[in-house]
């Protein structure tokens, strides 16, 4: 009979660790499940086990834990047809302070089954995990399947931060899955709030490894999968060696996915003391910083998603923000923000000019480097694809895009909105060797420049008519190609000018062959984002940029007492004046059919006037002018009053003001003073009997107005700033 040796040892920190050494497996040995909470080991069926079942242990700890929290499960092919499971939950924080080689939380599952049974380990911490020791790991999850038909699953969940500080080496989160048997499956999953790792030596935020021991062709049904999810940010700091944000390696058909909701930052810098007061971190800060190190080989499948920015910096050393190596599988890196490099050497993104596998890198904003932004090296093989998409700008302090030795862009697809050409910087350069004049341009770099796909962007009222090609969902064109734009001009407006990116950058476009089309030649470096400024057409009937749309029965209608050809307005009739000659407001039905129109960045916005204007009588209006004396105002000269409330309906209007067609006792070609409850006033000329177009701030909320016709300047009595252009 084979022998199984199981040993437990007590570390210097007083934390008990379980170590299993399997010399051989028999059909008579039981499965093993064990949980450790600090120095308290709990095995299946023990007093603290809530399940009381062989091969399974589940327990929960209230409060904080001083020491490690670990779950182990071992599934052995013993003929019982049962799986092993270990689960532990801590409803507080986990902390380790001191020791040589410490891990805060761990889940380890191993299966040797040939019958389809498996091992499962789950470790959950509702709070945070903090580890301080010489060599420290915050969270580690390992799944291993080596039987001919085995399954292993290991999961670690930390709801809040995982924080690690070490003198020699630090790892925030480690995850590994390995399958070595036919028809075996291994899965390792980590979910944490955020990750912070710092060390006087090497420091790694996330370390991932997924592997099938045999080639995928030999084991087509085996799988190894790693999934790491961080809700917020990952930060890795070294004070004397290398710092890595994410270090991921997959091979032989294995799969891994790393998802970070926030930023990933790796940095090498100086520090005087560490958290333990030790001087071990007082070392040179000339180490190398890596943002993402990614290796996917032999049909491996690796995806890394960063929701925020990806940054790598070294005070005195090199920095590499995205470094791809040996890609013969699939590698997909997606960064929602910017990719930034800051170091004495290195580059922001490194790519081969060809590969057997597939490399896809997408950056949602900019790629910026103090040295080289994008470095292209000779590929060792071909047949796959290499794609880089940057929705913003590529900008290197020294070089934008560099081709090393015999590298080219013949098999590399670069799609970018703009490449920095300030100070006449080349878009693409060639590095030919060390010494003087090692960077330059040649026929290869010129061909490479012409192959870059520049994203063509447009703003509202402008569309792309022709001249572009779709690349990965973007409208693109090459340098020196002509793009045709179409402009939609709303009724009553005309084109004032075109601009690129912002209204301050006015440009000229040639007219196209079709009406309403304009032409642009894509400049060196791209950076095209065309917008148009519109201006209102001038006419002889109204000074308003708002269309007044009365209902049909209020247009060109005469009333008894009105002369032929005189327009009748619902606001112009004696029913609005009481016996004393005081204006008392008008029936809101008189507003029906009138609309307020305003041009916004999305086009014309129209609202019924009844949605934004409430007529009020003169006394109510006067009461709303708080702190302003209206005693000297003759109420008999008030032509109308009301309250305007836009409620953010016109917040995106192109103009700062929105004109409202207000019905009142007003006559065409006569000027009236309009006073507002915010202490301002203006003079408005009436364009049509019964309607006065009053410009209000597009942010107006609860603003009361009074329309006044007097022989003297009303501001003299009101303490208001005197309006210009008064007309009597």
C-alpha positions in Angstrom: 0.0 0.0 0.0 1.3 3.5 -0.8 1.7 6.0 2.0 0.4 9.5 2.4 2.4 11.8 4.6 0.7 14.9 6.0 2.6 17.3 8.1 1.8 20.6 9.9 4.3 23.0 11.2 4.1 26.2 13.3 5.9 29.2 11.8 7.7 31.9 13.7 4.6 34.0 13.6 2.6 31.4 15.5 0.5 30.6 12.4 -0.2 27.0 11.7 0.3 25.9 8.1 -0.8 22.5 6.6 1.6 20.8 4.1 0.6 17.7 2.4 3.3 15.5 0.7 1.7 12.7 -1.3 4.1 9.8 -2.0 1.4 7.6 -3.4 -2.4 7.2 -3.7 -4.5 4.2 -2.7 -8.2 3.6 -3.0 -8.5 3.5 0.8 -7.2 7.0 1.8 -9.9 9.6 2.5 -10.2 13.0 0.9 -8.8 15.9 2.9 -10.3 19.3 3.7 -8.9 21.8 6.2 -9.3 25.4 7.1 -6.9 27.5 9.1 -7.8 30.7 10.8 -4.8 32.2 12.4 -3.3 29.5 14.6 -6.6 27.5 14.7 -6.7 24.6 12.2 -10.2 23.1 11.5 -10.5 19.8 9.7 -13.6 18.1 8.4 -15.8 16.7 11.1 -14.1 18.7 13.9 -15.9 20.7 16.5 -15.7 23.9 14.6 -16.8 22.4 11.3 -20.4 23.4 10.5 -20.9 20.4 8.1 -19.6 17.5 10.2 -19.0 15.5 7.0 -15.9 13.7 5.8 -14.2 15.4 3.0 -15.9 18.7 3.6 -15.4 21.6 6.1 -17.2 25.0 6.2 -16.7 27.6 8.9 -17.2 31.3 9.6 -15.2 33.7 11.8 -16.7 36.8 13.3 -14.5 39.8 13.7 -10.8 40.4 12.7 -8.1 37.8 12.4 -4.4 38.3 13.3 -2.7 35.7 11.1 -3.3 33.9 7.9 -6.6 32.5 6.7 -6.3 29.4 4.4 -8.6 26.8 2.9 -7.2 23.4 1.5 -8.9 20.6 -0.2 -7.5 17.4 -1.7 -9.6 15.1 -3.8 -8.1 11.5 -4.0 -9.4 8.7 -6.2 -10.3 6.5 -3.3 -13.4 4.8 -4.8 -15.9 6.6 -2.7 -17.0 8.9 -5.5 -17.0 12.0 -3.2 -15.4 15.4 -3.7 -13.5 17.4 -1.2 -14.5 20.9 -0.2 -13.1 23.5 2.2 -14.7 26.9 2.8 -13.9 29.7 5.3 -15.4 33.2 5.7 -14.0 36.0 7.9 -16.5 38.8 8.7 -13.7 41.3 9.4 -10.1 42.2 8.4 -7.1 39.9 8.1 -3.7 41.2 9.3 -0.2 39.8 9.5 2.6 41.9 11.0 6.1 40.3 11.0 7.5 37.0 9.9 9.7 35.7 7.1 7.4 34.4 4.3 3.7 35.1 4.9 0.5 34.9 2.9 -2.6 36.7 4.1 -5.3 34.6 2.5 -5.1 31.4 0.5 -7.3 28.9 -1.3 -5.6 25.7 -2.5 -7.4 22.9 -4.4 -5.8 19.7 -5.7 -7.5 16.8 -7.5 -6.0 13.4 -8.4 -9.2 11.8 -9.4 -9.8 9.5 -12.4 -13.6 9.3 -11.8 -14.7 12.9 -12.3 -14.8 14.0 -8.7 -13.0 17.2 -7.6 -11.6 19.5 -5.0 -13.0 23.0 -4.1 -11.5 25.6 -1.8 -13.1 29.0 -1.0 -11.7 31.8 1.2 -13.8 34.9 1.7 -12.8 38.1 3.7 -15.5 40.7 4.1 -13.0 43.4 5.1 -9.4 44.0 4.0 -6.1 42.0 4.0 -2.8 43.5 5.2 0.5 41.7 5.3 3.9 43.1 6.5 6.8 40.7 6.5 10.2 40.0 4.8 8.5 38.2 1.9 4.8 38.8 1.6 1.8 37.8 -0.5 -1.6 39.3 0.0 -3.8 36.7 -1.6 -2.9 33.4 -3.3 -5.2 31.0 -5.1 -4.0 27.7 -6.7 -5.9 25.0 -8.5 -4.2 21.8 -9.7 -5.7 18.8 -11.5 -3.4 15.8 -12.3 -5.8 12.9 -12.5 -7.0 11.4 -15.7 -10.5 12.8 -15.0 -10.1 15.4 -12.3 -11.5 18.8 -11.4 -10.1 21.5 -9.1 -11.6 24.9 -8.2 -10.1 27.5 -5.9 -11.6 30.9 -5.1 -10.5 33.9 -3.0 -12.7 36.9 -2.4 -11.6 40.0 -0.5 -14.2 42.7 -0.5 -11.9 45.6 0.3 -8.1 46.3 -0.2 -5.3 43.8 -0.3 -2.2 45.6 0.9 1.3 44.1 1.1 4.6 45.6 2.4 7.8 43.6 2.3 11.5 44.0 2.8 12.6 41.6 0.1 9.7 40.6 -2.2 6.0 41.5 -2.4 3.1 40.0 -4.4 -0.3 41.6 -4.0 -2.4 38.8 -5.7 -1.2 35.5 -7.1 -3.3 33.1 -9.1 -2.3 29.8 -10.7 -4.2 27.0 -12.5 -2.5 23.9 -13.8 -3.8 20.7 -15.5 -1.5 17.8 -16.2 -3.9 14.9 -16.8 -6.2 13.9 -19.7 -9.7 15.3 -19.3 -8.7 17.4 -16.3 -9.9 20.9 -15.4 -8.4 23.5 -13.1 -9.9 26.9 -12.3 -8.6 29.7 -10.1 -10.5 32.9 -9.4 -9.7 36.0 -7.4 -12.0 38.9 -6.7 -10.7 41.9 -4.6 -11.5 45.5 -4.0 -8.0 47.0 -4.8 -4.3 45.9 -4.7 -1.3 47.7 -3.2 2.2 46.1 -3.0 5.5 47.7 -2.0 8.9 46.2 -1.4 12.6 47.0 -0.9 13.2 44.3 -3.5 10.9 43.2 -6.3 7.2 44.0 -6.2 4.3 42.6 -8.3 0.7 43.8 -8.1 -0.9 40.8 -9.9 0.9 37.5 -10.9 -1.0 35.0 -13.1 0.0 31.7 -14.5 -2.2 29.2 -16.4 -0.8 26.1 -18.0 -1.7 22.7 -19.4 1.3 20.5 -18.8 0.7 18.6 -22.1 0.1 20.2 -25.4 -3.5 21.0 -26.3 -3.4 18.6 -29.2 -2.6 15.8 -26.8 -5.2 16.8 -24.3 -8.0 18.5 -26.2 -10.5 18.3 -23.4 -8.2 19.5 -20.6 -8.4 23.1 -19.4 -6.7 25.6 -17.1 -8.5 28.9 -16.4 -7.5 31.9 -14.3 -9.8 34.8 -13.6 -8.7 37.8 -11.6 -11.0 40.8 -11.0 -10.0 44.0 -9.2 -12.8 46.5 -8.6 -10.6 49.5 -8.3 -6.9 50.2 -8.7 -3.6 48.2 -8.7 -0.4 49.8 -7.5 3.1 48.2 -7.3 6.1 50.0 -5.9 9.7 49.0 -5.5 12.3 51.0 -3.7 15.3 49.0 -4.8 14.6 46.5 -7.7 11.8 45.9 -10.3 8.2 46.8 -10.0 5.5 45.0 -12.1 1.8 46.0 -12.3 0.5 42.8 -13.9 2.7 39.8 -14.8 0.7 37.2 -16.8 1.7 34.0 -18.5 -0.5 31.4 -20.2 0.5 28.4 -22.4 -0.6 25.2 -24.0 -4.2 26.0 -24.5 -4.7 27.6 -21.0 -6.8 30.8 -20.6 -6.5 33.7 -18.2 -8.4 37.0 -17.8 -7.4 39.9 -15.7 -9.8 42.8 -15.2 -9.0 46.0 -13.3 -11.7 48.6 -12.9 -9.3 51.5 -12.1 -5.7 52.4 -12.8 -2.7 50.1 -12.9 0.5 51.8 -11.7 4.0 50.4 -11.3 6.8 52.6 -10.1 10.4 52.4 -8.9 11.5 55.2 -6.5 13.4 56.0 -3.4 12.3 55.6 0.2 14.1 56.2 3.5 12.4 53.6 5.7 9.7 50.9 5.4 6.7 50.4 7.5 8.7 48.2 10.0 11.3 51.0 10.5 13.9 48.8 8.8 16.5 50.2 6.4 16.2 47.2 4.0 14.3 49.4 1.5 17.1 52.0 1.5 18.5 50.9 -1.8 19.1 52.4 -5.3 15.9 53.3 -7.2 17.5 52.4 -10.5 15.2 49.3 -11.0 12.9 48.8 -14.0 9.2 49.4 -13.9 6.8 47.2 -16.0 3.1 48.1 -16.4 2.0 44.8 -18.0 4.3 41.9 -18.9 2.3 39.5 -21.0 3.3 36.1 -22.4 0.9 33.9 -24.4 2.3 30.9 -26.1 1.3 27.5 -27.7 -2.4 28.4 -28.2 -2.7 30.2 -24.9 -5.4 32.8 -24.5 -4.7 35.9 -22.4 -6.9 39.0 -21.9 -6.0 42.0 -19.8 -8.6 44.8 -19.3 -7.8 48.0 -17.5 -10.6 50.4 -17.0 -8.4 53.4 -16.1 -4.9 54.5 -16.9 -1.8 52.2 -17.2 1.4 53.8 -16.0 5.0 52.7 -15.5 7.7 55.0 -14.1 11.3 54.7 -12.7 13.2 57.6 -11.1 16.6 56.6 -12.5 15.9 53.4 -14.5 14.0 52.1 -17.5 10.2 51.8 -17.8 8.1 49.6 -20.1 4.4 50.1 -19.9 3.2 47.2 -22.1 5.8 44.5 -22.9 4.7 41.6 -25.1 6.8 38.5 -25.3 6.8 35.2 -27.2 3.2 35.5 -28.4 2.2 32.3 -30.2 -1.2 32.2 -28.7 -3.8 35.0 -28.4 -3.1 38.2 -26.5 -5.8 40.9 -26.0 -5.0 44.1 -23.9 -7.6 46.8 -23.5 -6.9 50.0 -21.6 -9.8 52.4 -21.2 -7.6 55.4 -20.3 -4.1 56.4 -21.3 -0.8 54.4 -21.4 2.0 56.4 -19.9 5.8 55.7 -19.7 8.3 57.8 -17.6 11.9 56.6 -17.4 15.5 57.1 -18.5 15.0 54.4 -21.1 12.4 51.9 -22.3 9.1 52.6 -24.1 5.4 52.7 -23.6 4.4 49.8 -25.9 6.6 47.1 -27.4 5.3 45.0 -30.3 6.8 42.5 -32.8 6.3 43.3 -36.4 4.8 39.7 -36.9 3.9 36.7 -34.8 2.3 33.2 -35.1 -0.4 34.2 -32.7 -2.7 37.2 -32.5 -1.9 40.5 -30.6 -4.6 43.1 -30.1 -3.9 46.2 -28.0 -6.6 48.9 -27.7 -6.0 52.2 -25.9 -9.0 54.4 -25.2 -7.1 57.7 -24.8 -3.4 58.5 -25.4 0.0 56.8 -25.5 2.6 59.0 -24.0 6.3 58.4 -23.2 9.3 60.4 -22.1 11.4 58.3 -24.5 9.8 56.1 -27.2 6.0 55.7 -27.4 5.8 52.6 -29.7 8.7 50.3 -30.3 8.5 47.7 -33.1 11.0 44.8 -33.2 11.7 42.0 -35.6 9.1 39.2 -35.3 10.4 35.6 -35.2 7.5 34.1 -37.2 4.4 35.2 -39.2 0.9 34.0 -39.9 -0.9 35.8 -37.1 -1.9 39.4 -36.6 -0.6 42.4 -34.8 -3.0 45.3 -34.2 -2.6 48.5 -32.2 -5.5 50.9 -31.8 -5.2 54.3 -30.0 -8.3 56.4 -29.9 -6.2 59.5 -28.9 -2.6 60.6 -29.6 0.7 58.7 -29.8 3.4 61.0 -28.4 7.0 60.2 -27.5 9.3 62.7 -25.9 12.1 61.5 -28.1 10.4 59.2 -30.7 6.9 58.4 -31.6 7.1 55.1 -33.5 10.5 53.3 -33.9 11.3 50.4 -36.3 14.2 48.4 -35.0 16.7 46.9 -37.4 14.8 45.2 -40.2 11.3 45.7 -38.6 8.5 47.2 -40.7 4.8 47.9 -40.5 3.9 45.6 -43.4 2.1 43.1 -41.1 1.3 45.6 -38.3 -2.0 47.4 -38.3 -1.7 50.7 -36.4 -4.9 52.8 -36.1 -4.7 56.1 -34.2 -6.4 59.5 -34.1 -3.2 61.5 -34.0 0.6 61.1 -33.9 2.6 64.0 -32.4 4.3 66.0 -35.1 5.2 69.1 -33.0 8.7 70.5 -33.7 8.6 68.6 -37.0 9.0 65.3 -35.2 8.9 62.3 -37.5 5.9 60.0 -37.3 8.0 56.9 -37.8 11.8 56.5 -37.4 14.3 53.7 -37.9 16.8 52.5 -35.3 19.8 51.1 -37.1 22.4 50.6 -34.4 24.2 52.2 -31.5 26.4 55.3 -31.7 25.8 58.7 -33.4 22.9 59.2 -35.8 21.2 55.9 -34.9 17.7 57.2 -35.6 16.6 58.4 -39.0 14.0 58.1 -41.8 14.3 56.0 -45.0 12.1 54.4 -47.6 10.9 51.8 -45.0 9.7 54.5 -42.5 8.1 56.6 -45.3 6.1 53.5 -46.4 5.2 52.9 -42.8 3.9 56.4 -42.4 1.6 56.0 -45.4 0.2 52.7 -43.9 -1.0 54.2 -40.6 -4.8 54.4 -40.3 -5.8 57.8 -39.0 -9.2 57.9 -37.2 -11.4 60.6 -38.8 -13.7 62.3 -36.2 -16.6 64.7 -36.7 -18.7 66.8 -34.4 -22.4 67.6 -34.6 -23.9 68.9 -37.8 -20.9 67.3 -39.7 -20.8 63.8 -41.3 -18.4 61.8 -43.4 -19.6 61.5 -47.0 -16.8 59.5 -48.5 -13.1 58.9 -48.6 -12.7 56.7 -45.5 -12.5 53.0 -44.8 -13.7 51.1 -41.8 -10.9 49.6 -39.6 -12.0 47.9 -36.3 -15.2 50.0 -36.4 -13.5 53.4 -37.0 -13.7 55.6 -40.0 -10.1 56.0 -41.1 -7.9 57.4 -43.9 -4.2 57.5 -44.7 -2.0 60.5 -44.7 -2.5 62.7 -47.9 -5.8 61.0 -48.7 -8.9 63.3 -49.3 -12.0 62.9 -47.2 -15.4 64.5 -48.1 -17.6 65.9 -45.4 -21.2 66.8 -45.5 -22.7 69.6 -43.4 -26.3 69.9 -42.2 -27.3 73.5 -41.9 -30.6 74.1 -40.1 -33.1 76.5 -41.5 -32.3 80.1 -40.7 -28.6 79.5 -40.3 -25.5 79.6 -42.5 -21.9 78.3 -42.1 -19.6 80.8 -40.3 -16.4 78.7 -40.4 -15.0 75.2 -39.9 -12.7 74.3 -37.1 -10.6 71.3 -36.0 -11.1 69.9 -32.4 -12.2 73.2 -30.9 -13.8 76.4 -32.2 -10.6 78.3 -31.6 -8.8 76.3 -34.3 -10.4 77.7 -37.5 -9.5 75.9 -40.7 -10.5 76.2 -44.4 -12.1 73.5 -46.4 -12.6 73.4 -50.1 -16.1 72.9 -51.5 -16.9 69.5 -52.9 -18.6 68.7 -56.1 -22.0 68.1 -54.4 -23.9 70.8 -52.6 -23.2 71.0 -48.9 -19.9 68.9 -49.2 -16.4 70.0 -48.3 -13.0 68.4 -48.8 -10.0 67.9 -46.5 -6.6 66.3 -47.2 -5.4 64.2 -44.1 -2.3 65.9 -42.8 0.9 64.2 -41.6 0.1 62.8 -38.2 -3.6 62.9 -38.6 -5.6 64.5 -35.8 -8.8 65.3 -37.7 -11.9 66.2 -35.7 -14.0 68.5 -37.8 -16.6 70.8 -36.4 -18.6 73.7 -37.9 -19.8 77.0 -36.4 -23.1 78.3 -37.6 -24.5 81.8 -37.5 -28.0 83.1 -37.8 -29.2 84.5 -41.1 -30.2 88.2 -40.9 -33.7 89.1 -42.1 -35.9 92.2 -42.1 -38.7 90.8 -40.0 -37.2 89.9 -36.7 -34.0 90.1 -34.7 -34.7 86.8 -33.0 -32.8 83.6 -33.4 -35.9 81.7 -32.1 -38.7 80.7 -34.4 -42.2 81.8 -33.3 -44.8 79.2 -34.4 -48.3 80.5 -33.7 -51.2 78.2 -34.3 -53.1 78.6 -37.6 -56.1 80.5 -36.3 -53.8 83.1 -34.7 -52.0 84.0 -37.9 -53.1 86.8 -40.4 -56.4 87.1 -38.6 -58.3 90.4 -38.2 -60.7 91.5 -35.5 -63.5 94.1 -35.5 -61.9 97.4 -34.8 -58.6 96.4 -36.4 -57.7 98.0 -39.7 -57.2 95.9 -42.8 -53.8 94.1 -42.9 -53.2 94.6 -39.1 -52.3 91.4 -37.4 -54.4 90.5 -34.4 -52.5 89.0 -31.4 -54.1 87.2 -28.4 -52.0 89.3 -26.1 -53.2 92.6 -27.5 -56.7 93.3 -26.4 -58.4 95.3 -23.7 -59.5 92.3 -21.7 -56.1 92.2 -20.1 -56.5 95.6 -18.5 -58.8 96.3 -15.5 -61.1 99.2 -14.9 -58.2 101.1 -13.4 -56.0 100.5 -16.4 -53.7 98.1 -14.6 -52.4 95.0 -16.5 -53.8 91.9 -14.8 -52.3 89.2 -17.1 -53.8 87.1 -19.8 -55.5 83.7 -20.2 -52.9 80.9 -20.7 -55.0 79.7 -23.6 -53.7 82.7 -25.5 -50.3 80.9 -25.5 -51.5 77.8 -27.2 -49.7 77.1 -30.4 -46.6 79.2 -29.6 -43.3 77.4 -29.4 -39.7 78.2 -28.2 -37.0 77.0 -30.6 -33.2 77.0 -29.9 -30.3 75.4 -31.7 -28.3 73.0 -29.6 -25.3 70.8 -30.3 -27.7 68.1 -31.3 -29.9 70.2 -33.5 -33.1 72.2 -33.1 -34.8 71.9 -29.6 -38.5 73.0 -29.5 -40.7 73.4 -26.5 -44.3 74.6 -26.1 -44.2 78.0 -24.6 -46.7 76.8 -21.9 -44.0 74.5 -20.6 -41.6 77.3 -19.8 -43.7 80.5 -19.3 -46.3 81.3 -16.6 -48.1 84.6 -17.0 -48.7 86.5 -13.8 -50.5 89.8 -13.0 -48.5 93.0 -12.3 -48.9 92.9 -8.5 -47.6 89.3 -8.3 -44.7 90.3 -10.5 -43.9 93.3 -8.4 -43.8 91.1 -5.3 -41.1 88.9 -6.9 -38.7 91.8 -7.2 -37.4 91.3 -3.7 -35.2 94.2 -2.4 -36.0 96.4 -5.4 -38.3 99.4 -5.0 -40.9 99.6 -7.8 -42.9 102.3 -6.0 -42.1 104.9 -8.7 -43.2 102.6 -11.6 -46.6 103.5 -13.1 -48.5 100.3 -13.3 -50.5 101.7 -16.1 -47.4 101.5 -18.3 -46.8 97.7 -17.6 -47.5 95.9 -20.9 -47.0 92.4 -19.6 -45.4 90.2 -16.9 -44.7 86.6 -16.2 -42.2 83.9 -14.9 -39.9 81.9 -17.1 -38.5 78.6 -15.9 -36.4 76.5 -18.5 -35.6 73.6 -16.1 -32.4 72.9 -18.0 -34.4 72.2 -21.2 -32.0 74.4 -23.2 -28.7 73.8 -21.3 -27.0 72.5 -24.4 -28.0 75.5 -26.6 -25.3 77.0 -28.8 -26.2 80.5 -27.7 -26.1 81.7 -24.1 -29.6 83.1 -24.5 -32.9 81.7 -25.6 -35.6 84.0 -27.0 -39.1 83.5 -25.8 -42.1 84.9 -27.8 -44.1 86.6 -25.0 -47.6 87.8 -25.8 -48.2 91.3 -24.4 -49.8 94.7 -25.2 -47.0 95.7 -27.5 -46.8 97.2 -31.0 -44.5 96.5 -33.9 -41.5 98.8 -34.3 -41.9 100.1 -30.8 -39.2 99.5 -28.1 -39.9 98.4 -24.6 -37.9 98.0 -21.4 -37.9 94.5 -19.9 -36.9 94.3 -16.2 -35.9 91.0 -14.6 -36.1 90.0 -11.0 -32.3 89.3 -10.9 -31.7 93.0 -11.1 -31.0 93.4 -14.8 -32.9 95.0 -17.6 -32.8 95.5 -21.4 -34.5 97.2 -24.3 -36.3 95.0 -26.8 -37.9 96.2 -30.1 -41.2 94.6 -31.0 -41.3 92.9 -34.4 -45.0 91.9 -34.5 -48.0 93.3 -32.8 -48.8 91.5 -29.6 -45.6 89.5 -29.4 -42.3 90.5 -27.9 -39.3 88.3 -28.4 -37.4 88.5 -25.1 -33.9 86.8 -24.7 -33.6 84.9 -21.5 -30.5 83.2 -20.1 -30.6 79.5 -21.2 -30.2 78.7 -17.4 -33.2 80.8 -16.4 -35.1 79.3 -13.5 -38.0 81.1 -11.8 -37.1 84.5 -13.4 -39.8 87.1 -13.3 -40.0 89.7 -16.0 -42.0 93.0 -16.4 -42.5 94.7 -19.8 -42.6 98.4 -19.3 -43.3 101.4 -21.6 -42.4 104.8 -20.0 -41.4 108.3 -20.8 -38.4 108.1 -18.4 -35.7 105.5 -17.6 -37.2 103.1 -15.0 -33.7 102.1 -13.8 -33.4 105.5 -12.2 -36.1 104.4 -9.7 -35.2 100.8 -9.3 -31.5 100.8 -8.4 -30.9 98.6 -11.4 -27.9 99.0 -13.7 -28.9 101.4 -16.5 -29.5 99.6 -19.8 -27.8 100.8 -22.9 -29.7 101.7 -26.1 -32.8 103.0 -24.3 -35.5 104.1 -26.7 -38.3 106.4 -25.7 
